[in-house]
Amino acid sequence: MMNVAASGWTPWGWLAALSLGFLAAWAYRKHDAHGAEGTDAARPFVSGNKLARPEDAHFAGSHLYRGFFEALAGYYARLTAFHSGKLRDYFLAFALFLAAYLLVARICL
């Protein structure tokens, strides 16, 4: 018979460790939540520039990844042309890729 305590599976020990971890995380977050209100640490940081309105701190994803999309513009142009938004087309593409995969797997095995 296997010694359960020696294997590391002690439910009460794991429950105690998990409870202690949750308690420590709760205490840390409770202490940290009130420390920065009304200071510079609570304001958004945008490259050191002061923002006139809080809404100016929001940046769209297209701005954040501009260089990435510009570098791969040719690839994305071909890729987005394939996407029609119709579920039928996606099922057809899935069926074709699955058939090709199964054919290659059958030949190779």
Backbone as a ProteinNet text record, in pm:
[ID]
protein_1_A
[PRIMARY]
MMNVAASGWTPWGWLAALSLGFLAAWAYRKHDAHGAEGTDAARPFVSGNKLARPEDAHFAGSHLYRGFFEALAGYYARLTAFHSGKLRDYFLAFALFLAAYLLVARICL
[TERTIARY]
84.3	0	88.3	45.8	125.5	107.9	219	215.2	174.3	53.1	-1.3	72.7	107.7	176	313.9	380.2	513.4	507.7	392.1	382.3	358.1	330.3	308.1	161.2	72.9	-69.7	-131.1	-128.3	-193.4	-296.5	-424.2	-526.6	-530.2	-515.1	-520.8	-400.2	-287.1	-168.4	-182.6	-231.7	-252.9	-359.2	-466.4	-571.6	-518.2	-435.1	-375.7	-281.7	-200.5	-108.2	-184.4	-289.8	-371.1	-441	-494.5	-559.9	-460.8	-343	-240	-198.1	-188	-154.5	-261.9	-389.6	-499	-502.4	-477.5	-476.1	-363.4	-246.1	-133	-161	-220.4	-252.8	-358.6	-458.6	-563.2	-504.6	-417.2	-356.8	-268.6	-194.1	-107.5	-189.8	-295.9	-378.9	-454.7	-499.4	-570.9	-478.2	-355.4	-257.8	-218.3	-203.8	-155.9	-263.7	-391.4	-499.4	-510.2	-472.1	-492.7	-365.4	-256.7	-130.5	-108.8	-167.8	-132.3	-241.3	-353.6	-463.4	-422.6	-447.1	-418.4	-272.5	-188.3	-46.8	-15.9	106.6	148.5	147.6	162.7	164.5	29.6	-78.5	-211.4	-247	-174.9	-204.9	-138.8	-201.2	-140	-9.5	86.4	216.5	225.1	235.2	247.2	375.1	484.7	616	651	604.9	638.4	557.6	464.5	381.8	259.4	226	104.7	-14.1	-120.7	-241	-342.4	-403.4	-504.1	-632.5	-669.4	-790.6	-755.3	-822.6	-794.8	-826.1	-918.3	-953.8	-837.9	-743.4	-629.5	-533.1	-550.4	-461.8	-496.8	-608.2	-649.8	-589.8	-524.7	-468.4	-529.1	-570.9	-625.8	-513.8	-550.9	-452.6	-381	-449.2	-384.8	-268	-273.4	-162.3	-47.4	-81.2	22.4	105.4	41.2	109.8	133.4	142.4	155.3	277.3	392	513	505.6	443.9	428.6	342	229	140	199.2	274.6	337.5	442.6	516	619.8	559.4	440.7	378.2	257.5	255.6	140.2	106.4	205.6	179.2	115.5	163.3	107.1	-36.6	-62.4	-197.2	-295.3	-249.1	-338.7	-389.6	-300.8	-342.9	-427.7	-393.7	-465.5	-606.4	-621.6	-754.6	-843.3	-786.1	-866.7	-931.5	-868.9	-922	-1042.7	-1045.9	-1151.9	-1276.5	-1380.1	-1504.9	-1603.9	-1585.8	-1679.1	-1793.6	-1796.2	-1902.4	-1854.3	-1934.1	-1896.9	-1877.4	-1952.1	-1940.7	-1798.7	-1739.2	-1604.2	-1502.1	-1520.8	-1427.4	-1439.2	-1563.1	-1580.9	-1519.5	-1533.7	-1473.9	-1321.4	-1263.4	-1118.2	-1071.8	-1145.9	-1111.1	-1116.2	-1221.7	-1235.6	-1122.3	-1084.5	-975.2	-841.5	-812.9	-688.2	-686.3	-800.4	-807.8	-787.1	-847.4	-829.6	-684.2	-621.6	-480.1	-393.3	-422.2	-344.5	-359.3	-483.4	-505.6	-442.1	-442.3	-379.3	-228.4	-167.1	-21.8	10.7	-71.9	-48.5	-61.2	-154.7	-174.5	-56.1	-5.8	108.4	234.6	256.6	380.4	382.4	267.2	264.7	237.9
-118.8	0	124.4	225.5	347.5	438.7	498.3	592.7	728.9	772.4	894.7	1016.9	1020.7	1137	1155.5	1047.1	1057.1	1105.2	1089.7	1129.5	1278.6	1350.6	1493.9	1530.9	1431.8	1460.5	1451	1562.8	1573.9	1684.8	1650.8	1751.1	1863.8	1833.9	1939.9	2031.4	1976.9	2060.1	2153.3	2098.8	2181.3	2287.8	2251.7	2348.4	2458.9	2423	2523.5	2615.9	2560.9	2642.2	2734.9	2684.4	2766.1	2878.4	2846.8	2948.6	3055	3014.1	3108.6	3198.1	3141.1	3219.9	3322.2	3280.5	3375	3484.7	3450.2	3549	3650	3603.4	3693	3784.6	3730.7	3812.5	3916.9	3877.9	3972.5	4084.5	4050.1	4151.8	4246.5	4194.1	4277.2	4373.8	4323.3	4409.3	4512.6	4476.4	4570.4	4683.4	4649.9	4751.1	4839.8	4780	4852.1	4939.7	4909.2	4979.8	5126.4	5160.9	5297.7	5381.1	5325.3	5397.4	5504.2	5491.2	5579.3	5679.5	5677.5	5767.3	5913.6	5991.8	6134.7	6171.2	6075.6	6103.7	6083.9	6115.8	6094.9	5947.8	5858.9	5716	5667.1	5735.4	5692.9	5746.3	5843.2	5900.1	5816.8	5811.6	5735.2	5799.8	5715.6	5763.4	5740.1	5848.5	5837.9	5909.8	5839.9	5891.9	6021.3	6038.5	6156.6	6279.4	6269.4	6383.9	6392.4	6514.1	6532.8	6536	6470	6462.7	6564.4	6637.3	6736.3	6667.7	6558.9	6485.2	6339.3	6275	6132.5	6044.2	6087.8	6007.1	5995.3	6089.2	6085.9	5971	5903.1	5793	5664.3	5662.1	5542.6	5543.6	5433.6	5418.2	5294.7	5305.8	5190.9	5093.1	4969	4867.4	4896.3	4963.7	4995.6	5092.3	5176.3	5266.3	5192.5	5100.6	5030.2	4936.8	4875.9	4778.8	4831.7	4962.2	5022.6	4969.7	4967.3	4920.6	4774.2	4696.1	4553	4530.6	4603.1	4586.2	4644.2	4751.3	4807.3	4712.8	4645.5	4553	4431.2	4390.5	4272.1	4307.7	4427.1	4475.3	4384.4	4337.8	4250.4	4119.5	4062.9	3937.9	3958.1	4065.7	4090.8	4123.2	4187.1	4217.8	4088.3	3990	3862.1	3783.3	3791.4	3716.1	3770.1	3902.2	3959	3943	3931.4	3908.2	3769.9	3674.3	3539.1	3534.3	3619.5	3614.9	3686.9	3608.9	3665.4	3693	3628.7	3644.4	3544.6	3460.1	3359.9	3228.4	3172.5	3049.9	2933.9	2931.4	2825.6	2818.8	2934.5	2937.4	2880.5	2908.1	2857.3	2706.2	2653.9	2509.4	2442	2503.4	2447.9	2446.2	2555.7	2560.8	2455.9	2440.2	2338.2	2198.6	2171	2039.3	2013.4	2114.4	2096.3	2072.8	2151.4	2130.3	1994.5	1952.6	1822.8	1710.2	1722.8	1621.1	1613.7	1728.6	1729.6	1668.2	1699.9	1645.1	1493.1	1445.1	1301.2	1229.6	1291.3	1232.9	1222.2	1327.9	1327	1225.2	1220.8	1124.2	982.7	956.9	822.5	782.2	876.2	846.1	824.1	905.5	897.1	780.5	736.7	626.6	501.2
0	0	0	-74.8	-89.2	31.5	74.8	186	130.1	160.4	102.8	154	280.1	337	274.7	239.5	180.8	36.2	-28.6	-168.7	-186.2	-78.5	-89.4	-101	-103.3	-112.7	27.1	94	224.1	212.2	201.6	174	276.8	402.3	503.4	493.1	459.3	441.3	322.1	210.6	92.3	117.8	189	219.8	310.1	406.8	495.7	417.4	328.7	249.6	155.2	93	4.3	80.9	197.1	279.6	323.4	363.1	403.7	287	167.7	49.4	17.3	21.2	-2.3	103.1	227	334.3	313.9	275.2	249.8	130.6	23.3	-94	-59	18.9	59.8	144.8	239.4	326.3	245.2	150.6	67.9	-16.3	-80.2	-164.9	-82.4	35.6	121.4	164.9	196.4	237.4	119.1	1	-116.4	-179.9	-158.1	-226.6	-185.6	-65.1	-16.7	-17.8	-63.3	-55.6	-161.8	-280.5	-391.1	-428	-360.7	-399.4	-383.2	-488.3	-484.6	-506.1	-540.4	-564.3	-712.7	-749.6	-888.7	-926.8	-830.3	-859.7	-910.3	-877.8	-920.9	-1058.8	-1108.1	-1240.1	-1350.6	-1468.4	-1577.5	-1623.7	-1658.7	-1706	-1855.2	-1931.1	-2076.5	-2116.4	-2110.3	-2148.4	-2076.7	-1955.8	-1877.7	-1910.3	-2005.5	-2043.2	-1952.9	-1910.1	-1831.5	-1926.1	-1887.1	-1969.8	-1921.3	-2016.2	-1979.5	-1933	-1999.8	-1964.8	-1939.2	-1844	-1818.2	-1938.2	-2024.6	-2141.5	-2240.1	-2232.2	-2324.3	-2293.7	-2182.1	-2145.4	-2219.8	-2290.5	-2363.5	-2503.5	-2539.3	-2673.1	-2735.8	-2857.7	-2929.7	-2964.1	-2982.2	-3016.7	-3146.8	-3239.4	-3366.6	-3346.7	-3243.6	-3214.9	-3146.5	-3058.4	-2982.7	-3070.5	-3169.6	-3253.3	-3394.7	-3410.5	-3542.9	-3618.6	-3556.4	-3623.2	-3660	-3573.4	-3600.5	-3723.5	-3731.3	-3846	-3973.3	-3963.1	-4083.4	-4138.6	-4050.4	-4096.3	-4166.1	-4122.7	-4180.1	-4266.8	-4324.9	-4400.5	-4518.6	-4590.8	-4705.6	-4663.3	-4554.9	-4503.6	-4458.7	-4383.9	-4333.2	-4445.1	-4551.2	-4663.7	-4726.9	-4744.2	-4800.2	-4701.4	-4574	-4472.3	-4450.2	-4446	-4424.3	-4547.2	-4664.7	-4784.3	-4779.5	-4712.7	-4700.6	-4606.8	-4506	-4405.4	-4455.6	-4478.7	-4528.8	-4416.8	-4303	-4193	-4199	-4298.5	-4311.9	-4253.3	-4165.9	-4096.5	-4193.3	-4301.5	-4402	-4458.2	-4483.1	-4538.4	-4440.6	-4312.1	-4212	-4196.4	-4202.8	-4197.2	-4319.3	-4434.9	-4556.3	-4546	-4497	-4480.9	-4380.3	-4271.3	-4171.7	-4232.7	-4309.3	-4371.6	-4470.6	-4547.8	-4643.6	-4573.3	-4468.7	-4394.6	-4325.6	-4271.6	-4206.5	-4308	-4425.6	-4529.3	-4573.2	-4591.8	-4631.7	-4523.1	-4398.1	-4286.6	-4279.2	-4291.2	-4284.9	-4403.9	-4519.9	-4637.2	-4617.6	-4568.3	-4542.8	-4433.9	-4329.3	-4221.5	-4271.8	-4360.3	-4416.3	-4503.4	-4581.5	-4669.9	-4588.6	-4487.4	-4409.6	-4312.7	-4269.1	-4172.7	-4246.9
[MASK]
+++++++++++++++++++++++++++++++++++++++++++++++++++++++++++++++++++++++++++++++++++++++++++++++++++++++++++++

